[in-house]
Amino acid sequence: QVQLVESGGGSVQPGGSLRLSCAASGNIFRINAMGWYRQAPGKERELVARITGGSTTNYADSVKGRFTISSHRDANTVYLQMSSLKPEDTAVYYCNVNGAEGRGLFDSWGQGTQVTVSS
């Protein structure tokens, strides 16, 4: 199976920056898509950013122009660079990766990392 490990979460002041990382491990043959989701208290989990085919990206309207998703395919790693952070960005962030591995298709989630934006 494919496992994901997230890192980079923490506490930051409004206007600050933070970079999240997510590394996938396992017998991976192909990655179709990588993405970041977040869930704030009392709210539904939402898609923040996604990258497919190594180049095509999609962002939630609320983060466009502030967040950038990228990947290092050789290391099976996806990043989320977050700038101009706002208090409303506070949430638990989860990474998601899907593709093909030794046993067939996979769709794996990270453990979640807390991002807190406050003064």
The first five atom37 places (N, CA, C, CB, O) and aatype in JSON, in Angstrom:
{
  "aatype": [5, 19, 5, 10, 19, 6, 15, 7, 7, 7, 15, 19, 5, 14, 7, 7, 15, 10, 1, 10, 15, 4, 0, 0, 15, 7, 2, 9, 13, 1, 9, 2, 0, 12, 7, 17, 18, 1, 5, 0, 14, 7, 11, 6, 1, 6, 10, 19, 0, 1, 9, 16, 7, 7, 15, 16, 16, 2, 18, 0, 3, 15, 19, 11, 7, 1, 13, 16, 9, 15, 15, 8, 1, 3, 0, 2, 16, 19, 18, 10, 5, 12, 15, 15, 10, 11, 14, 6, 3, 16, 0, 19, 18, 18, 4, 2, 19, 2, 7, 0, 6, 7, 1, 7, 10, 13, 3, 15, 17, 7, 5, 7, 16, 5, 19, 16, 19, 15, 15],
  "atom_mask": [
    [1, 1, 1, 1, 1],
    [1, 1, 1, 1, 1],
    [1, 1, 1, 1, 1],
    [1, 1, 1, 1, 1],
    [1, 1, 1, 1, 1],
    [1, 1, 1, 1, 1],
    [1, 1, 1, 1, 1],
    [1, 1, 1, 0, 1],
    [1, 1, 1, 0, 1],
    [1, 1, 1, 0, 1],
    [1, 1, 1, 1, 1],
    [1, 1, 1, 1, 1],
    [1, 1, 1, 1, 1],
    [1, 1, 1, 1, 1],
    [1, 1, 1, 0, 1],
    [1, 1, 1, 0, 1],
    [1, 1, 1, 1, 1],
    [1, 1, 1, 1, 1],
    [1, 1, 1, 1, 1],
    [1, 1, 1, 1, 1],
    [1, 1, 1, 1, 1],
    [1, 1, 1, 1, 1],
    [1, 1, 1, 1, 1],
    [1, 1, 1, 1, 1],
    [1, 1, 1, 1, 1],
    [1, 1, 1, 0, 1],
    [1, 1, 1, 1, 1],
    [1, 1, 1, 1, 1],
    [1, 1, 1, 1, 1],
    [1, 1, 1, 1, 1],
    [1, 1, 1, 1, 1],
    [1, 1, 1, 1, 1],
    [1, 1, 1, 1, 1],
    [1, 1, 1, 1, 1],
    [1, 1, 1, 0, 1],
    [1, 1, 1, 1, 1],
    [1, 1, 1, 1, 1],
    [1, 1, 1, 1, 1],
    [1, 1, 1, 1, 1],
    [1, 1, 1, 1, 1],
    [1, 1, 1, 1, 1],
    [1, 1, 1, 0, 1],
    [1, 1, 1, 1, 1],
    [1, 1, 1, 1, 1],
    [1, 1, 1, 1, 1],
    [1, 1, 1, 1, 1],
    [1, 1, 1, 1, 1],
    [1, 1, 1, 1, 1],
    [1, 1, 1, 1, 1],
    [1, 1, 1, 1, 1],
    [1, 1, 1, 1, 1],
    [1, 1, 1, 1, 1],
    [1, 1, 1, 0, 1],
    [1, 1, 1, 0, 1],
    [1, 1, 1, 1, 1],
    [1, 1, 1, 1, 1],
    [1, 1, 1, 1, 1],
    [1, 1, 1, 1, 1],
    [1, 1, 1, 1, 1],
    [1, 1, 1, 1, 1],
    [1, 1, 1, 1, 1],
    [1, 1, 1, 1, 1],
    [1, 1, 1, 1, 1],
    [1, 1, 1, 1, 1],
    [1, 1, 1, 0, 1],
    [1, 1, 1, 1, 1],
    [1, 1, 1, 1, 1],
    [1, 1, 1, 1, 1],
    [1, 1, 1, 1, 1],
    [1, 1, 1, 1, 1],
    [1, 1, 1, 1, 1],
    [1, 1, 1, 1, 1],
    [1, 1, 1, 1, 1],
    [1, 1, 1, 1, 1],
    [1, 1, 1, 1, 1],
    [1, 1, 1, 1, 1],
    [1, 1, 1, 1, 1],
    [1, 1, 1, 1, 1],
    [1, 1, 1, 1, 1],
    [1, 1, 1, 1, 1],
    [1, 1, 1, 1, 1],
    [1, 1, 1, 1, 1],
    [1, 1, 1, 1, 1],
    [1, 1, 1, 1, 1],
    [1, 1, 1, 1, 1],
    [1, 1, 1, 1, 1],
    [1, 1, 1, 1, 1],
    [1, 1, 1, 1, 1],
    [1, 1, 1, 1, 1],
    [1, 1, 1, 1, 1],
    [1, 1, 1, 1, 1],
    [1, 1, 1, 1, 1],
    [1, 1, 1, 1, 1],
    [1, 1, 1, 1, 1],
    [1, 1, 1, 1, 1],
    [1, 1, 1, 1, 1],
    [1, 1, 1, 1, 1],
    [1, 1, 1, 1, 1],
    [1, 1, 1, 0, 1],
    [1, 1, 1, 1, 1],
    [1, 1, 1, 1, 1],
    [1, 1, 1, 0, 1],
    [1, 1, 1, 1, 1],
    [1, 1, 1, 0, 1],
    [1, 1, 1, 1, 1],
    [1, 1, 1, 1, 1],
    [1, 1, 1, 1, 1],
    [1, 1, 1, 1, 1],
    [1, 1, 1, 1, 1],
    [1, 1, 1, 0, 1],
    [1, 1, 1, 1, 1],
    [1, 1, 1, 0, 1],
    [1, 1, 1, 1, 1],
    [1, 1, 1, 1, 1],
    [1, 1, 1, 1, 1],
    [1, 1, 1, 1, 1],
    [1, 1, 1, 1, 1],
    [1, 1, 1, 1, 1],
    [1, 1, 1, 1, 1]
  ],
  "atom_positions": [
    [[0.83, -1.18, 0.0], [0.0, 0.0, 0.0], [0.88, 1.25, 0.0], [-0.94, -0.01, 1.2], [2.07, 1.19, 0.31]],
    [[0.26, 2.35, -0.35], [0.95, 3.63, -0.4], [0.59, 4.44, 0.84], [0.58, 4.4, -1.7], [-0.58, 4.61, 1.17]],
    [[1.62, 4.94, 1.5], [1.42, 5.76, 2.69], [1.94, 7.17, 2.46], [2.11, 5.13, 3.89], [2.94, 7.37, 1.76]],
    [[1.26, 8.15, 3.05], [1.63, 9.54, 2.91], [2.01, 10.11, 4.26], [0.49, 10.34, 2.29], [1.34, 9.86, 5.27]],
    [[3.09, 10.89, 4.29], [3.54, 11.55, 5.5], [3.63, 13.04, 5.24], [4.9, 10.98, 5.97], [4.34, 13.48, 4.33]],
    [[2.91, 13.83, 6.04], [2.87, 15.27, 5.88], [3.79, 15.95, 6.88], [1.45, 15.78, 6.04], [4.06, 15.42, 7.96]],
    [[4.26, 17.14, 6.51], [5.06, 17.95, 7.4], [4.94, 19.41, 7.0], [6.54, 17.49, 7.37], [4.48, 19.73, 5.9]],
    [[5.34, 20.3, 7.89], [5.38, 21.72, 7.59], [4.3, 22.56, 8.24], [0.0, 0.0, 0.0], [4.33, 23.78, 8.13]],
    [[3.35, 21.94, 8.91], [2.31, 22.7, 9.57], [2.85, 23.44, 10.78], [0.0, 0.0, 0.0], [3.95, 23.17, 11.26]],
    [[2.05, 24.39, 11.27], [2.44, 25.16, 12.42], [1.6, 26.4, 12.58], [0.0, 0.0, 0.0], [0.54, 26.53, 11.98]],
    [[2.08, 27.31, 13.41], [1.39, 28.56, 13.7], [2.13, 29.72, 13.07], [1.24, 28.76, 15.21], [3.36, 29.8, 13.14]],
    [[1.38, 30.63, 12.44], [1.97, 31.77, 11.76], [1.06, 32.97, 11.9], [2.23, 31.45, 10.27], [-0.15, 32.82, 12.07]],
    [[1.63, 34.17, 11.83], [0.85, 35.39, 11.91], [0.2, 35.73, 10.57], [1.72, 36.55, 12.37], [0.71, 35.31, 9.52]],
    [[-0.9, 36.47, 10.57], [-1.51, 36.88, 9.3], [-0.49, 37.58, 8.41], [-2.7, 37.81, 9.56], [0.31, 38.39, 8.87]],
    [[-0.55, 37.25, 7.12], [0.4, 37.79, 6.17], [1.66, 36.97, 6.02], [0.0, 0.0, 0.0], [2.46, 37.23, 5.12]],
    [[1.83, 36.0, 6.87], [3.01, 35.16, 6.83], [2.91, 34.06, 5.79], [0.0, 0.0, 0.0], [1.93, 33.96, 5.05]],
    [[3.95, 33.23, 5.75], [4.04, 32.15, 4.78], [4.35, 30.84, 5.46], [5.09, 32.46, 3.73], [4.91, 30.8, 6.55]],
    [[3.98, 29.77, 4.79], [4.22, 28.43, 5.3], [4.26, 27.48, 4.12], [3.12, 28.01, 6.33], [3.54, 27.66, 3.14]],
    [[5.09, 26.46, 4.2], [5.18, 25.46, 3.14], [4.91, 24.07, 3.7], [6.57, 25.51, 2.46], [5.58, 23.63, 4.63]],
    [[3.94, 23.4, 3.12], [3.6, 22.05, 3.49], [4.23, 21.06, 2.52], [2.08, 21.87, 3.54], [4.35, 21.34, 1.33]],
    [[4.62, 19.9, 3.05], [5.19, 18.85, 2.23], [4.45, 17.55, 2.5], [6.7, 18.69, 2.5], [3.97, 17.31, 3.6]],
    [[4.38, 16.71, 1.48], [3.75, 15.41, 1.61], [4.52, 14.42, 0.76], [2.25, 15.45, 1.19], [4.62, 14.58, -0.46]],
    [[5.07, 13.39, 1.4], [5.86, 12.39, 0.71], [5.13, 11.05, 0.68], [7.23, 12.23, 1.38], [4.66, 10.57, 1.71]],
    [[5.03, 10.47, -0.5], [4.38, 9.17, -0.68], [5.42, 8.07, -0.76], [3.5, 9.18, -1.94], [6.46, 8.23, -1.41]],
    [[5.14, 6.96, -0.1], [6.06, 5.82, -0.13], [5.29, 4.54, -0.43], [6.83, 5.7, 1.2], [4.1, 4.43, -0.12]],
    [[5.97, 3.59, -1.03], [5.37, 2.33, -1.4], [5.8, 1.92, -2.8], [0.0, 0.0, 0.0], [6.65, 2.58, -3.41]],
    [[5.22, 0.84, -3.29], [5.56, 0.35, -4.61], [4.74, 1.09, -5.67], [5.31, -1.18, -4.71], [3.8, 0.55, -6.25]],
    [[5.12, 2.34, -5.9], [4.37, 3.22, -6.78], [4.85, 3.07, -8.22], [4.51, 4.68, -6.33], [6.04, 3.22, -8.52]],
    [[3.91, 2.78, -9.12], [4.2, 2.69, -10.54], [3.89, 3.99, -11.25], [3.43, 1.56, -11.17], [4.61, 4.39, -12.17]],
    [[2.82, 4.66, -10.83], [2.37, 5.86, -11.51], [1.52, 6.69, -10.56], [1.58, 5.51, -12.8], [0.71, 6.16, -9.81]],
    [[1.72, 8.0, -10.6], [0.89, 8.93, -9.86], [0.03, 9.71, -10.84], [1.75, 9.88, -8.98], [0.54, 10.32, -11.78]],
    [[-1.28, 9.68, -10.63], [-2.2, 10.4, -11.5], [-2.46, 11.82, -11.02], [-3.5, 9.64, -11.6], [-2.52, 12.75, -11.82]],
    [[-2.62, 11.98, -9.71], [-2.94, 13.29, -9.19], [-2.48, 13.42, -7.75], [-4.45, 13.55, -9.28], [-2.43, 12.44, -7.01]],
    [[-2.14, 14.64, -7.37], [-1.79, 14.97, -5.99], [-2.59, 16.21, -5.61], [-0.25, 15.21, -5.82], [-2.77, 17.11, -6.43]],
    [[-3.05, 16.25, -4.38], [-3.84, 17.4, -3.98], [-3.77, 17.67, -2.5], [0.0, 0.0, 0.0], [-3.34, 16.84, -1.7]],
    [[-4.21, 18.87, -2.14], [-4.31, 19.3, -0.76], [-5.74, 19.67, -0.45], [-3.37, 20.47, -0.47], [-6.39, 20.39, -1.22]],
    [[-6.23, 19.19, 0.67], [-7.56, 19.5, 1.17], [-7.43, 20.08, 2.57], [-8.47, 18.24, 1.17], [-6.41, 19.89, 3.23]],
    [[-8.45, 20.78, 3.02], [-8.42, 21.31, 4.38], [-9.8, 21.24, 5.0], [-7.9, 22.74, 4.4], [-10.82, 21.26, 4.3]],
    [[-9.82, 21.17, 6.31], [-11.07, 21.14, 7.05], [-10.94, 22.01, 8.29], [-11.45, 19.69, 7.43], [-10.11, 21.75, 9.17]],
    [[-11.75, 23.05, 8.34], [-11.79, 23.94, 9.49], [-12.88, 23.48, 10.45], [-12.03, 25.4, 9.04], [-13.81, 22.79, 10.04]],
    [[-12.78, 23.86, 11.72], [-13.81, 23.47, 12.69], [-15.21, 23.87, 12.24], [-13.52, 24.07, 14.05], [-15.44, 25.02, 11.87]],
    [[-16.13, 22.92, 12.27], [-17.5, 23.2, 11.9], [-17.76, 23.31, 10.41], [0.0, 0.0, 0.0], [-18.88, 23.64, 10.01]],
    [[-16.76, 23.04, 9.59], [-16.93, 23.15, 8.15], [-16.61, 21.83, 7.45], [-16.04, 24.26, 7.6], [-15.96, 20.95, 8.02]],
    [[-17.07, 21.72, 6.22], [-16.79, 20.53, 5.42], [-15.37, 20.58, 4.87], [-17.81, 20.42, 4.27], [-14.79, 21.64, 4.69]],
    [[-14.83, 19.4, 4.6], [-13.53, 19.34, 3.97], [-13.64, 19.85, 2.54], [-12.97, 17.9, 4.0], [-14.57, 19.51, 1.81]],
    [[-12.67, 20.68, 2.15], [-12.7, 21.28, 0.84], [-11.37, 21.11, 0.11], [-13.05, 22.75, 0.94], [-10.31, 21.02, 0.73]],
    [[-11.46, 21.06, -1.2], [-10.26, 21.01, -2.02], [-9.58, 22.37, -2.01], [-10.6, 20.58, -3.47], [-10.22, 23.39, -2.24]],
    [[-8.28, 22.38, -1.75], [-7.5, 23.6, -1.76], [-6.76, 23.74, -3.09], [-6.51, 23.62, -0.59], [-6.83, 24.78, -3.74]],
    [[-6.05, 22.69, -3.48], [-5.28, 22.71, -4.71], [-5.02, 21.29, -5.17], [-3.95, 23.47, -4.53], [-4.94, 20.37, -4.36]],
    [[-4.89, 21.13, -6.48], [-4.63, 19.82, -7.06], [-3.71, 19.97, -8.25], [-5.94, 19.13, -7.46], [-3.77, 20.97, -8.97]],
    [[-2.86, 18.98, -8.47], [-2.01, 18.95, -9.65], [-2.11, 17.59, -10.29], [-0.53, 19.28, -9.28], [-1.99, 16.56, -9.62]],
    [[-2.35, 17.57, -11.6], [-2.48, 16.33, -12.35], [-1.57, 16.37, -13.56], [-3.94, 16.1, -12.79], [-1.26, 17.43, -14.09]],
    [[-1.13, 15.18, -13.99], [-0.26, 15.1, -15.15], [1.05, 15.83, -14.98], [0.0, 0.0, 0.0], [1.75, 16.08, -15.97]],
    [[1.4, 16.16, -13.77], [2.65, 16.84, -13.48], [2.67, 18.32, -13.78], [0.0, 0.0, 0.0], [3.67, 18.98, -13.51]],
    [[1.58, 18.86, -14.34], [1.6, 20.27, -14.72], [0.28, 21.0, -14.58], [2.05, 20.39, -16.11], [0.27, 22.2, -14.3]],
    [[-0.83, 20.31, -14.75], [-2.14, 20.96, -14.68], [-2.55, 21.18, -13.23], [-3.2, 20.12, -15.42], [-2.55, 20.24, -12.43]],
    [[-2.89, 22.42, -12.89], [-3.24, 22.75, -11.52], [-4.66, 23.3, -11.42], [-2.26, 23.77, -10.96], [-5.2, 23.83, -12.38]],
    [[-5.23, 23.14, -10.24], [-6.56, 23.65, -9.94], [-6.55, 24.16, -8.51], [-7.64, 22.55, -10.15], [-6.05, 23.49, -7.61]],
    [[-7.12, 25.36, -8.3], [-7.14, 25.98, -6.99], [-8.54, 26.4, -6.59], [-6.2, 27.17, -6.95], [-9.36, 26.76, -7.43]],
    [[-8.8, 26.35, -5.29], [-10.01, 26.95, -4.78], [-9.93, 28.46, -4.98], [-10.22, 26.6, -3.28], [-8.85, 29.05, -4.89]],
    [[-11.07, 29.08, -5.24], [-11.08, 30.53, -5.47], [-10.5, 31.31, -4.3], [-12.5, 30.99, -5.75], [-9.88, 32.35, -4.49]],
    [[-10.7, 30.81, -3.1], [-10.27, 31.51, -1.91], [-8.75, 31.57, -1.74], [-10.87, 30.87, -0.71], [-8.25, 32.37, -0.95]],
    [[-8.01, 30.74, -2.47], [-6.56, 30.71, -2.31], [-5.81, 31.1, -3.57], [-6.13, 29.34, -1.88], [-4.58, 31.18, -3.55]],
    [[-6.52, 31.35, -4.66], [-5.86, 31.72, -5.9], [-5.03, 32.98, -5.73], [-6.89, 31.92, -7.01], [-5.48, 33.97, -5.14]],
    [[-3.81, 32.94, -6.24], [-2.9, 34.07, -6.12], [-2.1, 34.07, -4.85], [0.0, 0.0, 0.0], [-1.15, 34.84, -4.73]],
    [[-2.45, 33.21, -3.89], [-1.74, 33.15, -2.62], [-1.04, 31.82, -2.4], [-2.7, 33.41, -1.49], [0.04, 31.77, -1.81]],
    [[-1.65, 30.74, -2.87], [-1.09, 29.4, -2.69], [-0.56, 28.87, -4.01], [-2.14, 28.43, -2.1], [-1.09, 29.2, -5.08]],
    [[0.48, 28.05, -3.94], [1.04, 27.41, -5.12], [1.32, 25.95, -4.82], [2.32, 28.13, -5.58], [2.0, 25.62, -3.85]],
    [[0.78, 25.07, -5.66], [1.05, 23.65, -5.51], [2.12, 23.24, -6.52], [-0.25, 22.82, -5.71], [2.13, 23.72, -7.65]],
    [[3.01, 22.36, -6.1], [4.06, 21.86, -6.97], [4.4, 20.44, -6.55], [5.3, 22.78, -6.93], [3.99, 19.99, -5.48]],
    [[5.16, 19.76, -7.38], [5.53, 18.38, -7.08], [6.95, 18.08, -7.5], [4.57, 17.42, -7.74], [7.47, 18.67, -8.45]],
    [[7.56, 17.16, -6.8], [8.85, 16.6, -7.16], [8.58, 15.12, -7.43], [9.94, 16.81, -6.03], [8.62, 14.29, -6.52]],
    [[8.31, 14.81, -8.69], [7.84, 13.47, -9.04], [8.88, 12.38, -8.78], [7.45, 13.44, -10.48], [8.51, 11.26, -8.45]],
    [[10.14, 12.7, -8.92], [11.18, 11.71, -8.66], [11.17, 11.26, -7.2], [12.55, 12.27, -9.02], [11.57, 10.13, -6.89]],
    [[10.73, 12.13, -6.32], [10.68, 11.81, -4.9], [9.26, 11.54, -4.41], [11.27, 12.95, -4.1], [9.04, 11.36, -3.21]],
    [[8.3, 11.5, -5.33], [6.89, 11.27, -5.0], [6.43, 12.21, -3.9], [6.68, 9.82, -4.56], [5.8, 11.8, -2.92]],
    [[6.74, 13.48, -4.08], [6.45, 14.49, -3.07], [5.66, 15.64, -3.67], [7.75, 15.0, -2.45], [5.91, 16.06, -4.8]],
    [[4.69, 16.14, -2.91], [3.9, 17.29, -3.32], [4.04, 18.37, -2.26], [2.41, 16.9, -3.54], [4.12, 18.07, -1.07]],
    [[4.07, 19.62, -2.71], [4.24, 20.75, -1.81], [3.08, 21.73, -1.96], [5.57, 21.45, -2.09], [2.43, 21.8, -3.0]],
    [[2.84, 22.48, -0.91], [1.89, 23.58, -0.96], [2.54, 24.79, -0.33], [0.56, 23.21, -0.24], [2.72, 24.85, 0.89]],
    [[2.91, 25.76, -1.16], [3.48, 27.01, -0.69], [2.34, 27.98, -0.41], [4.49, 27.59, -1.72], [1.59, 28.34, -1.32]],
    [[2.21, 28.4, 0.83], [1.13, 29.28, 1.24], [1.71, 30.64, 1.64], [0.33, 28.67, 2.41], [2.58, 30.72, 2.5]],
    [[1.22, 31.69, 1.0], [1.67, 33.04, 1.28], [0.46, 33.92, 1.6], [2.46, 33.62, 0.09], [-0.68, 33.55, 1.34]],
    [[0.74, 35.09, 2.16], [-0.32, 36.03, 2.53], [-1.43, 35.33, 3.31], [-0.91, 36.71, 1.28], [-2.62, 35.5, 3.01]],
    [[-1.04, 34.56, 4.28], [-1.99, 33.75, 5.02], [-2.97, 34.61, 5.81], [-1.26, 32.8, 5.96], [-2.62, 35.67, 6.33]],
    [[-4.2, 34.13, 5.88], [-5.28, 34.8, 6.57], [-5.82, 33.9, 7.69], [-6.41, 35.17, 5.58], [-5.65, 32.69, 7.63]],
    [[-6.45, 34.5, 8.7], [-7.02, 33.67, 9.77], [-7.98, 32.61, 9.25], [-7.73, 34.55, 10.76], [-8.06, 31.52, 9.82]],
    [[-8.71, 32.9, 8.18], [-9.64, 31.94, 7.63], [-8.97, 30.75, 6.95], [-10.54, 32.62, 6.66], [-9.64, 29.8, 6.56]],
    [[-7.65, 30.8, 6.81], [-6.9, 29.65, 6.3], [-6.65, 28.62, 7.39], [-5.58, 30.11, 5.7], [-6.18, 27.52, 7.1]],
    [[-6.95, 28.96, 8.62], [-6.75, 28.04, 9.73], [-7.58, 26.77, 9.53], [-7.11, 28.71, 11.06], [-8.79, 26.84, 9.37]],
    [[-6.91, 25.63, 9.55], [-7.57, 24.36, 9.31], [-6.56, 23.23, 9.46], [-8.23, 24.32, 7.91], [-5.36, 23.46, 9.58]],
    [[-7.07, 22.01, 9.44], [-6.22, 20.85, 9.3], [-6.09, 20.56, 7.81], [-6.8, 19.6, 10.09], [-7.1, 20.44, 7.1]],
    [[-4.87, 20.47, 7.34], [-4.61, 20.25, 5.93], [-4.22, 18.8, 5.68], [-3.51, 21.19, 5.43], [-3.38, 18.24, 6.39]],
    [[-4.85, 18.19, 4.68], [-4.61, 16.81, 4.33], [-4.12, 16.72, 2.89], [-5.88, 15.97, 4.53], [-4.65, 17.4, 2.01]],
    [[-3.12, 15.88, 2.65], [-2.72, 15.64, 1.28], [-3.35, 14.34, 0.78], [-1.18, 15.57, 1.16], [-3.67, 13.45, 1.56]],
    [[-3.52, 14.27, -0.52], [-4.13, 13.11, -1.17], [-3.36, 12.79, -2.44], [-5.63, 13.37, -1.48], [-3.05, 13.68, -3.23]],
    [[-3.07, 11.51, -2.64], [-2.36, 11.07, -3.83], [-3.04, 9.82, -4.36], [-0.86, 10.8, -3.53], [-3.37, 8.92, -3.59]],
    [[-3.26, 9.75, -5.66], [-3.82, 8.55, -6.26], [-3.03, 8.17, -7.5], [-5.29, 8.75, -6.6], [-2.36, 9.0, -8.12]],
    [[-3.13, 6.89, -7.86], [-2.41, 6.39, -9.01], [-2.44, 4.88, -9.03], [0.0, 0.0, 0.0], [-3.43, 4.26, -8.66]],
    [[-1.33, 4.28, -9.47], [-1.22, 2.83, -9.56], [0.01, 2.35, -8.8], [-1.15, 2.38, -11.03], [1.08, 2.94, -8.87]],
    [[-0.18, 1.25, -8.07], [0.92, 0.63, -7.34], [0.89, -0.87, -7.6], [0.83, 0.94, -5.83], [0.13, -1.35, -8.43]],
    [[1.72, -1.63, -6.89], [1.89, -3.05, -7.15], [0.62, -3.87, -7.08], [0.0, 0.0, 0.0], [0.51, -4.88, -7.78]],
    [[-0.33, -3.48, -6.25], [-1.57, -4.24, -6.06], [-2.73, -3.72, -6.89], [-1.95, -4.24, -4.61], [-3.82, -4.29, -6.85]],
    [[-2.51, -2.66, -7.63], [-3.57, -2.05, -8.41], [-3.62, -0.56, -8.19], [0.0, 0.0, 0.0], [-2.59, 0.08, -7.99]],
    [[-4.82, 0.01, -8.24], [-4.99, 1.43, -8.03], [-4.95, 1.77, -6.54], [-6.31, 1.9, -8.64], [-5.28, 0.94, -5.7]],
    [[-4.54, 2.99, -6.24], [-4.54, 3.44, -4.86], [-5.07, 4.87, -4.76], [-3.13, 3.36, -4.26], [-5.01, 5.64, -5.72]],
    [[-5.57, 5.18, -3.6], [-6.07, 6.51, -3.27], [-5.78, 6.71, -1.79], [-7.62, 6.68, -3.61], [-6.53, 6.24, -0.94]],
    [[-4.69, 7.4, -1.49], [-4.2, 7.5, -0.12], [-4.29, 8.92, 0.42], [-2.78, 7.02, -0.05], [-4.21, 9.9, -0.32]],
    [[-4.46, 9.01, 1.74], [-4.55, 10.28, 2.44], [-3.47, 10.39, 3.51], [-5.93, 10.44, 3.08], [-3.08, 9.4, 4.12]],
    [[-2.99, 11.6, 3.71], [-2.04, 11.86, 4.78], [-2.75, 11.95, 6.12], [0.0, 0.0, 0.0], [-3.97, 11.91, 6.2]],
    [[-1.95, 12.07, 7.17], [-2.5, 12.07, 8.53], [-3.11, 13.41, 8.93], [-1.44, 11.7, 9.51], [-3.82, 13.49, 9.93]],
    [[-2.83, 14.45, 8.18], [-3.32, 15.78, 8.49], [-2.3, 16.57, 9.28], [0.0, 0.0, 0.0], [-1.63, 16.04, 10.16]],
    [[-2.19, 17.85, 8.97], [-1.29, 18.73, 9.7], [-2.01, 20.05, 9.98], [0.03, 18.97, 8.9], [-2.66, 20.61, 9.1]],
    [[-1.88, 20.53, 11.21], [-2.59, 21.73, 11.64], [-1.88, 22.99, 11.17], [-2.73, 21.75, 13.16], [-0.67, 23.13, 11.34]],
    [[-2.64, 23.9, 10.57], [-2.16, 25.23, 10.21], [-3.02, 26.25, 10.96], [-2.21, 25.46, 8.65], [-4.24, 26.28, 10.8]],
    [[-2.37, 27.07, 11.76], [-3.07, 28.08, 12.53], [-2.53, 29.46, 12.19], [-2.94, 27.81, 14.05], [-1.33, 29.71, 12.29]],
    [[-3.43, 30.36, 11.79], [-3.06, 31.72, 11.42], [-3.72, 32.67, 12.41], [-3.47, 32.05, 9.94], [-4.95, 32.83, 12.39]],
    [[-2.93, 33.31, 13.25], [-3.47, 34.22, 14.26], [-2.39, 35.18, 14.72], [-4.04, 33.43, 15.45], [-1.2, 34.92, 14.57]],
    [[-2.84, 36.3, 15.31], [-1.91, 37.3, 15.81], [-1.39, 36.9, 17.18], [-2.57, 38.67, 15.88], [-0.59, 37.63, 17.77]]
  ]
}
